[in-house]
Amino acid sequence: MSLPALAWRSETAPRRTVLWHDTAPGRTPTLPLDGDTTADVVVIGGGAGGLWAAWALLDADPALDLVLVEAGSIADGASGRGLGACSAWSGGTVHRGGPHGLDTALLRDAVVEVGGTAAAEQIACDFRYRGAIRVARDPRALTRLRAAVDPAAEDRELDRSALARRLLLAGGHGALSTPDCATTQPTLLLHGLAEALVARGGRIAEHTRALRISPGAVVTDQGIVRAERIVQATGAATVPGGSWSPRPVAETAIATSAVDPGVWERVGLRRGQLLHVAGRSDLRAVRTADDRLVLVGATAAPGLLGRFRPGDPALRALAGELAALLPDLATAPISHTWSWTRAATATHPVGVAADGLAWIGGHGPEPVAAANLSGRVLADLLTGSDSALTRVGTHGWD
């Protein structure tokens, strides 16, 4: 039996559920919308983009009557299922103007902003600011990594990381260290943001699906919300009448059972540190607070999501990647597997139209800081603030 196959033995068959959901304390969802209502602003979507936008709007104007509607439960979408990577990494595509201008500086600030908000609101989400190791599998990936970092910052070629050296010896072509990266438990972060929003007077209606958007109103399956300003933050989903039409990207994750600290000492990956392996298909991994490894990779077509079973080729392939990258973890049982669809990275993740319709989304595979920054930009645009975030000539927001 091959090493990767050991993790798929029947006695250690993984649960087909999100690790972050499974390990978060129980939370009572808010009630669905109860018929028609009015508001100053309605936000559609309870993921990172929607919650940060709502947070920033209430921070800019605490008197706003804000309603957030979510089709399912808070954190059930892509941003509550991914790695919780909070970084200044954009791949050079999130904000117009390239990766080396003030946009990168703003993303760095956003990493700190997320950690500061979590601390101020006492959101226990295991926020850890430990940087990232980024390894290229081929020359083209190395060129992409180098082009996406800011040479004026402290990003540097790795020369001392034992983990990076081992990955390079295993076939890597180069490695970079990017310091402006943190990780969180994404479900706990989003749950905490939702609670803080309600404490500030925001209204959240879960299990309320938006059916159609039009200037001045959102039709849901639980009633109509009338508002002058509407923010579409629906991730990979589209809503008729909306302005957001994303390209979906399908991803799958596996999580191991807890691994002995001595094994982690040999692996060399610290808690809260992101491992990014770039190639034709990128892989990202983190070590969790309870010493599991979570590994995320792209899958096949989004239409396959929800059809995976333990032992399916896509999941076996991800377990095989784990064994190849980190042999010390090859025999660690796989405890959880899950899949989701996110929106591809958008060149313009924020936009506001003249009719009061706005959108936020497309923050890539390391979305938390970018969503925070986009939410603050959107809030300033919608409230008419002339700030450093909204000067189009400098940052290129739509």
C-alpha positions as CSV (number, residue, x, y, z in Angstrom):
1,M,0.0,0.0,0.0
2,S,1.4,3.4,-1.0
3,L,2.0,6.0,1.7
4,P,-0.8,8.4,0.5
5,A,-3.2,5.5,0.5
6,L,-2.7,5.0,4.2
7,A,-4.8,8.1,5.0
8,W,-7.8,6.7,3.1
9,R,-8.1,3.4,5.0
10,S,-11.7,2.7,6.0
11,E,-11.0,3.0,9.7
12,T,-9.7,6.6,9.2
13,A,-12.2,7.6,6.5
14,P,-12.4,11.4,6.6
15,R,-15.5,13.4,7.4
16,R,-17.0,15.2,4.5
17,T,-17.5,18.4,6.4
18,V,-15.6,21.7,6.9
19,L,-12.9,21.5,9.6
20,W,-13.4,25.1,10.6
21,H,-17.2,24.6,11.0
22,D,-16.6,21.3,12.9
23,T,-14.3,22.9,15.4
24,A,-16.1,26.2,16.0
25,P,-18.4,26.6,18.9
26,G,-22.1,26.2,18.2
27,R,-23.8,29.4,16.9
28,T,-27.5,30.2,16.6
29,P,-28.2,31.7,13.1
30,T,-30.1,35.0,13.0
31,L,-33.7,34.8,11.9
32,P,-34.6,35.1,8.2
33,L,-36.2,38.3,6.9
34,D,-39.8,38.6,8.2
35,G,-41.5,40.2,5.2
36,D,-40.8,43.5,3.5
37,T,-38.5,46.1,5.1
38,T,-36.6,49.3,4.3
39,A,-33.0,50.3,5.0
40,D,-30.4,52.8,4.1
41,V,-28.1,50.1,2.8
42,V,-28.6,46.4,2.0
43,V,-25.6,44.1,1.7
44,I,-26.1,40.7,-0.1
45,G,-23.8,38.1,1.2
46,G,-22.4,37.1,4.6
47,G,-18.8,36.2,3.5
48,A,-15.7,38.2,4.1
49,G,-16.5,40.8,1.4
50,G,-20.0,41.4,2.7
51,L,-19.2,41.5,6.4
52,W,-16.2,43.8,6.0
53,A,-18.2,46.1,3.8
54,A,-21.0,46.2,6.3
55,W,-18.5,46.7,9.1
56,A,-16.8,49.6,7.3
57,L,-20.1,51.2,6.5
58,L,-21.3,51.3,10.1
59,D,-17.8,52.4,11.2
60,A,-18.1,55.4,8.7
61,D,-21.7,56.2,9.7
62,P,-23.0,54.5,12.8
63,A,-26.5,55.9,12.2
64,L,-26.9,53.9,9.0
65,D,-29.8,51.5,9.0
66,L,-28.0,48.5,7.4
67,V,-29.5,45.1,6.5
68,L,-27.3,42.1,5.5
69,V,-29.0,39.1,3.9
70,E,-27.3,35.8,3.5
71,A,-28.7,32.8,1.5
72,G,-27.4,30.3,4.0
73,S,-25.5,30.8,7.2
74,I,-22.7,33.2,8.0
75,A,-19.3,31.7,7.0
76,D,-20.8,28.9,4.9
77,G,-19.4,30.3,1.7
78,A,-15.9,30.3,0.2
79,S,-14.3,32.7,2.7
80,G,-15.5,30.5,5.6
81,R,-14.1,27.4,4.0
82,G,-10.7,28.4,2.8
83,L,-7.4,28.7,4.7
84,G,-8.2,32.0,6.3
85,A,-5.1,33.5,4.7
86,C,-4.8,37.2,5.5
87,S,-2.0,38.6,3.4
88,A,-0.7,41.5,1.2
89,W,-0.4,39.0,-1.6
90,S,-2.4,39.9,-4.7
91,G,-0.5,38.1,-7.4
92,G,-0.2,41.6,-9.0
93,T,-3.9,41.5,-10.1
94,V,-6.2,42.5,-7.3
95,H,-5.7,46.2,-7.6
96,R,-4.9,48.1,-10.7
97,G,-1.6,49.9,-10.9
98,G,0.6,46.8,-10.4
99,P,1.9,45.1,-7.2
100,H,4.6,47.7,-6.4
101,G,2.6,50.9,-5.7
102,L,0.5,52.2,-2.8
103,D,-2.0,49.4,-3.3
104,T,0.6,46.9,-1.8
105,A,1.2,49.3,1.1
106,L,-2.6,49.4,1.7
107,L,-2.8,45.7,1.7
108,R,-0.1,45.5,4.2
109,D,-2.0,47.9,6.4
110,A,-5.1,45.8,5.9
111,V,-3.4,42.7,7.4
112,V,-2.7,44.8,10.6
113,E,-6.3,46.2,10.4
114,V,-7.8,42.7,10.5
115,G,-5.7,41.7,13.5
116,G,-6.5,45.0,15.3
117,T,-10.2,44.6,14.7
118,A,-10.2,41.0,16.0
119,A,-8.3,42.2,19.1
120,A,-10.5,45.2,19.7
121,E,-13.8,43.2,19.3
122,Q,-12.4,40.3,21.3
123,I,-12.9,37.9,18.4
124,A,-11.0,34.7,19.3
125,C,-10.1,33.6,15.8
126,D,-6.4,32.5,16.2
127,F,-5.0,35.4,14.3
128,R,-1.3,34.8,13.9
129,Y,1.1,37.0,12.0
130,R,3.8,34.6,10.9
131,G,4.5,35.3,7.2
132,A,4.5,33.0,4.3
133,I,6.9,30.6,2.5
134,R,6.3,30.6,-1.3
135,V,8.0,27.9,-3.3
136,A,8.0,27.6,-7.1
137,R,7.7,24.3,-8.8
138,D,8.9,25.4,-12.2
139,P,10.7,28.4,-13.8
140,R,7.5,30.0,-14.9
141,A,6.0,29.9,-11.4
142,L,9.2,31.4,-10.0
143,T,8.9,34.3,-12.4
144,R,5.3,34.8,-11.3
145,L,6.3,34.8,-7.6
146,R,9.1,37.3,-8.1
147,A,6.9,39.6,-10.2
148,A,4.2,39.6,-7.5
149,V,6.3,40.7,-4.6
150,D,7.5,44.3,-3.8
151,P,11.2,44.4,-4.1
152,A,11.3,47.5,-1.9
153,A,9.8,45.6,1.0
154,E,11.5,42.9,3.2
155,D,10.5,40.1,0.8
156,R,13.7,38.1,0.1
157,E,15.1,35.0,-1.4
158,L,15.1,32.3,1.2
159,D,18.4,31.0,2.3
160,R,17.9,29.7,5.9
161,S,14.5,28.0,6.0
162,A,14.9,24.3,6.4
163,L,11.4,23.6,5.1
164,A,12.1,25.7,1.9
165,R,15.5,23.9,1.4
166,R,13.8,20.5,1.6
167,L,11.1,21.6,-0.8
168,L,13.7,22.9,-3.2
169,L,15.7,19.6,-3.0
170,A,12.4,17.8,-3.8
171,G,12.2,19.6,-7.2
172,G,11.5,23.3,-6.4
173,H,13.1,26.0,-8.5
174,G,13.2,28.8,-6.0
175,A,11.6,30.2,-2.9
176,L,10.6,33.5,-1.4
177,S,9.7,34.7,2.1
178,T,6.8,37.2,2.3
179,P,6.5,38.7,5.8
180,D,3.1,40.4,5.4
181,C,0.9,37.4,5.9
182,A,-1.2,36.1,8.8
183,T,-3.7,33.3,9.1
184,T,-7.0,33.0,11.0
185,Q,-9.6,30.4,11.8
186,P,-11.9,31.9,9.1
187,T,-15.2,30.6,10.5
188,L,-14.5,32.1,13.9
189,L,-13.4,35.4,12.4
190,L,-16.6,35.7,10.3
191,H,-18.9,34.7,13.2
192,G,-17.2,37.3,15.4
193,L,-17.6,40.0,12.8
194,A,-21.3,39.1,12.4
195,E,-21.8,39.4,16.2
196,A,-20.0,42.7,16.3
197,L,-22.2,44.0,13.5
198,V,-25.3,43.2,15.3
199,A,-23.9,44.8,18.5
200,R,-23.4,48.0,16.4
201,G,-27.0,48.0,15.3
202,G,-26.7,46.2,12.0
203,R,-29.5,43.7,11.0
204,I,-28.5,40.3,9.7
205,A,-31.1,37.9,8.1
206,E,-29.7,34.5,7.4
207,H,-31.4,31.9,5.2
208,T,-32.7,34.7,3.1
209,R,-31.9,34.3,-0.6
210,A,-31.7,37.3,-2.9
211,L,-33.7,36.5,-6.0
212,R,-33.4,39.7,-8.0
213,I,-31.6,43.1,-7.7
214,S,-32.9,46.3,-9.1
215,P,-32.1,50.0,-8.3
216,G,-33.7,50.7,-4.9
217,A,-34.8,47.1,-4.0
218,V,-33.7,43.5,-3.5
219,V,-36.3,40.8,-3.9
220,T,-35.7,37.9,-1.6
221,D,-37.5,34.7,-0.9
222,Q,-38.6,36.1,2.4
223,G,-39.7,39.6,1.4
224,I,-38.4,42.8,-0.4
225,V,-35.7,45.0,1.1
226,R,-36.0,48.6,-0.3
227,A,-32.8,50.7,0.0
228,E,-31.1,53.5,-1.9
229,R,-27.8,51.7,-1.8
230,I,-27.3,48.0,-2.5
231,V,-24.0,46.1,-2.2
232,Q,-23.6,42.8,-4.0
233,A,-21.1,40.6,-2.1
234,T,-22.2,37.2,-3.4
235,G,-18.8,35.6,-4.2
236,A,-19.0,33.0,-6.9
237,A,-22.8,33.4,-7.2
238,T,-24.7,35.7,-9.5
239,V,-28.1,37.4,-8.8
240,P,-30.3,38.5,-11.7
241,G,-30.1,42.3,-12.1
242,G,-26.8,42.5,-10.2
243,S,-23.5,43.9,-11.4
244,W,-21.2,41.1,-10.3
245,S,-20.6,38.3,-12.8
246,P,-17.6,36.3,-11.5
247,R,-15.6,33.5,-13.0
248,P,-15.9,30.5,-10.6
249,V,-12.9,28.6,-9.3
250,A,-13.4,25.2,-7.6
251,E,-11.2,24.2,-4.7
252,T,-10.8,21.2,-2.4
253,A,-9.3,21.0,1.1
254,I,-8.1,18.1,3.2
255,A,-7.2,18.3,6.9
256,T,-5.1,15.8,8.9
257,S,-5.7,14.7,12.4
258,A,-3.5,16.4,15.1
259,V,0.1,15.7,14.5
260,D,2.7,15.2,17.2
261,P,4.8,18.4,18.0
262,G,8.0,16.4,17.4
263,V,6.9,15.7,13.8
264,W,6.1,19.4,13.3
265,E,9.6,20.2,14.5
266,R,11.0,18.1,11.7
267,V,8.6,19.6,9.2
268,G,9.5,23.1,10.1
269,L,6.1,24.8,9.5
270,R,5.1,27.2,12.3
271,R,1.5,27.7,13.5
272,G,0.0,30.6,11.6
273,Q,2.6,30.4,8.8
274,L,1.3,30.0,5.2
275,L,3.0,27.5,2.8
276,H,2.3,28.4,-0.8
277,V,3.6,26.0,-3.5
278,A,3.2,27.7,-6.9
279,G,3.0,25.7,-10.2
280,R,0.5,24.9,-12.9
281,S,-1.9,24.4,-10.0
282,D,-1.1,26.2,-6.8
283,L,-1.3,24.6,-3.4
284,R,-1.6,26.3,0.0
285,A,-1.3,24.9,3.5
286,V,-1.4,26.0,7.1
287,R,-0.7,24.4,10.5
288,T,-3.7,25.0,12.7
289,A,-3.9,25.9,16.4
290,D,-4.5,22.2,17.3
291,D,-1.6,21.0,15.1
292,R,-3.4,19.7,12.1
293,L,-2.3,20.5,8.5
294,V,-4.9,21.9,6.1
295,L,-4.0,21.7,2.4
296,V,-6.0,23.4,-0.3
297,G,-5.7,23.0,-4.1
298,A,-7.8,23.7,-7.2
299,T,-10.1,20.9,-8.4
300,A,-11.7,20.2,-11.7
301,A,-14.9,21.9,-13.0
302,P,-17.0,23.7,-10.4
303,G,-19.9,21.5,-11.4
304,L,-18.2,18.5,-9.7
305,L,-18.4,20.1,-6.3
306,G,-20.4,18.2,-3.7
307,R,-19.9,14.9,-5.6
308,F,-16.6,14.0,-4.0
309,R,-16.4,10.9,-1.9
310,P,-13.4,9.6,0.2
311,G,-11.1,7.9,-2.1
312,D,-12.2,9.8,-5.2
313,P,-9.3,10.7,-7.6
314,A,-9.3,14.4,-6.8
315,L,-9.0,13.8,-3.1
316,R,-6.5,11.0,-3.5
317,A,-4.5,13.4,-5.6
318,L,-4.5,16.0,-2.9
319,A,-3.4,13.4,-0.3
320,G,-0.7,12.4,-2.7
321,E,0.5,16.0,-2.9
322,L,0.7,16.1,0.8
323,A,2.8,13.0,1.0
324,A,5.1,14.3,-1.8
325,L,5.6,17.7,-0.3
326,L,5.8,16.8,3.4
327,P,6.8,13.1,3.7
328,D,6.8,13.4,7.5
329,L,3.0,13.9,7.3
330,A,2.4,11.1,4.8
331,T,0.9,8.7,7.3
332,A,-1.1,11.3,9.2
333,P,-4.8,10.2,8.9
334,I,-7.0,12.6,6.8
335,S,-9.8,13.7,9.2
336,H,-11.8,16.1,7.0
337,T,-12.4,16.8,3.3
338,W,-14.5,19.6,1.8
339,S,-14.9,21.5,-1.4
340,W,-16.3,24.9,-2.5
341,T,-16.4,27.4,-5.3
342,R,-14.9,30.9,-5.0
343,A,-14.7,33.8,-7.4
344,A,-11.6,34.2,-9.4
345,T,-9.3,37.1,-8.6
346,A,-10.8,40.3,-9.9
347,T,-8.8,43.2,-11.3
348,H,-11.5,45.6,-9.9
349,P,-12.9,44.0,-6.7
350,V,-14.9,47.1,-5.8
351,G,-17.3,49.1,-7.9
352,V,-20.2,51.6,-7.5
353,A,-22.6,52.5,-10.3
354,A,-24.6,55.8,-10.5
355,D,-27.9,54.0,-9.7
356,G,-26.7,53.0,-6.2
357,L,-25.7,49.4,-7.1
358,A,-22.3,48.4,-5.8
359,W,-20.3,45.2,-5.7
360,I,-17.3,43.7,-3.8
361,G,-15.6,40.4,-4.5
362,G,-12.9,38.5,-6.3
363,H,-10.2,38.6,-3.7
364,G,-8.4,35.5,-4.7
365,P,-7.1,32.5,-2.6
366,E,-5.7,34.7,0.2
367,P,-8.8,36.9,0.6
368,V,-9.1,38.2,4.2
369,A,-7.0,41.4,4.0
370,A,-8.0,42.2,0.5
371,A,-11.7,41.9,1.5
372,N,-11.1,44.2,4.5
373,L,-9.4,46.8,2.3
374,S,-12.1,46.6,-0.4
375,G,-14.8,46.9,2.3
376,R,-13.3,50.1,3.6
377,V,-12.8,51.5,0.0
378,L,-16.4,50.7,-0.7
379,A,-17.7,52.3,2.4
380,D,-15.8,55.6,1.6
381,L,-17.2,55.5,-2.0
382,L,-20.8,55.0,-0.8
383,T,-20.6,57.6,1.9
384,G,-18.9,60.2,-0.3
385,S,-15.7,60.4,1.7
386,D,-12.7,62.0,0.0
387,S,-10.0,59.7,1.5
388,A,-6.7,58.3,0.6
389,L,-8.5,55.1,-0.3
390,T,-10.9,56.5,-2.8
391,R,-8.6,58.7,-5.0
392,V,-9.1,57.0,-8.4
393,G,-5.9,58.5,-9.9
394,T,-3.8,56.8,-7.2
395,H,-5.5,53.5,-6.7
396,G,-7.7,52.8,-9.7
397,W,-11.0,51.9,-8.0
398,D,-14.0,51.8,-10.3
